[in-house]
Amino acid sequence: MKLQSLAFAALVAILGLASSGMAAAQANMKSVAEIYKTKDALAGKTISAQGKVVKVNNGIMGRNFVHVQDGTGAPDGNKLIVTSKQSANVGDEVTISGVVVLNRDFGSGYMYPLLIEEATISPKK
């Protein structure tokens, strides 16, 4: 009986840690509009966002470029361009998490005022 109680206590502790980590990720969740509005303060920080994949360019310069919109933001700031080793399909609802980079210049006319780099991409939950 004592062993079952210890096992149950361990399970509760593990689940508690998992839910606190999940809460931290949710607290870090930003809308596209919020990311654009506070981009200077977010530069160099890891953020998370959710949205719908609207465009994908795979295999460019050793990374995939995934464009994500969530319905917020102005016409000139309504989608995130995300670079990742992972990819997604147009129409997928995803959660992304990556580092905010400002004024990224890849050369040859490829300049990005706001980019989310080294991102993880997962199906939206």
N, C-alpha and C positions, 0 to 999 in steps of 0.2 A: 504494500500500500504506500509506504514511504517512497519507494522508487517511482511509482506512478505519479505521486505528487511532485517529485523533483523533475520528472520528465515533462509534466504539464507546466511547471514554472519555467522551465527552459524554453518550451515552445512559446509561451506567452512573451517572454523576454525577447526572443528572436523576432516574433511578429511585431512587437512594439518597436524594435529597432528598424525593421523594414518599413513600418508605417511612418516613422519619424523621418526617414530618408525620403520617402515619397512626399511627405508634407514639405520638406525642404525644396524638392524639385518643383512642386506646385507653386511654392512661394516665389520661385525664380522664373515662373512662366510669364511671358510678356506677349502682348498683342503686337502685330506689325506696326500699327500706329504708335504705340508706346515706345517701341525700339527706335523708330525714326525720330520721335520727339526728344528722346533722351540719349541719342547715339553718342554724343561727346562724353557723357558720364559713363556709358557702357563700354567704350572702347577698351579692348584688351580683356574684357570680362566674359565669362561663359554665361550664356543665356539659354533659355528654352522657349519654344513657341510651337503653336499648333496651326495647321491649316491644310489647304488643298494644293496638291501639286498641279501647276498649270503649264509647266514647260520643263523639259529635261534635255541636257546635252551631256552625253556620257563620253568618257575617255579623252578629255581635253587636258593637256599638260599633266597627265597622270592623276586626274581627279574628275569627278562628275559634278556638273553644275545643275542644281535642282532649284527651280523657282517655286516659291510657296506663298500663297495668299490666304488671308483669314477674313476678308471682307471689311477690314479697317484700313484707315490711311487715306491720304490724298492721292490723286492720280499719279503724281510723280514720286510717291512713296508708299505704294500699296502692296508691294511684294518683297519678299526676302530672297536674295540669291545666296544659295548655300553651296559650299564646296565640301565634298565628302568622298571617301572611298566607297561608300554605300550609294545605292541609287533607289529610285522609286519610279512608279509609272504615273503618267498624267492621269489625274482624277483620284489618285490615292489620297486619303486623309492621313496625315502624318504628324508626328511630334519630332521636332529637331532640337538638337542641343549642340552649340558650338561657340566659338570665340568671335566677338564683334571686332571687325577690322574696318578701319576707315581709310578712304582714298588709296585703295590697293590698285597699283598699276602693273599689269602684266606685260606692258609694251604692245607695240603694233596696234594701238588704238583701243586696247581693252583696259579701260579704267573704270573702277567701281567705287562710287562714293561710300557705299555701305555693303559689306560682305560678311556672311557668317561662315567662318572657315573651320576646317578639321571637324566637321559636324558628324554627329550620329543621327541616323534617320530611322525611325521605327513607326510601325502602324499606330495610328491614334487609338487610344483606349477609351 
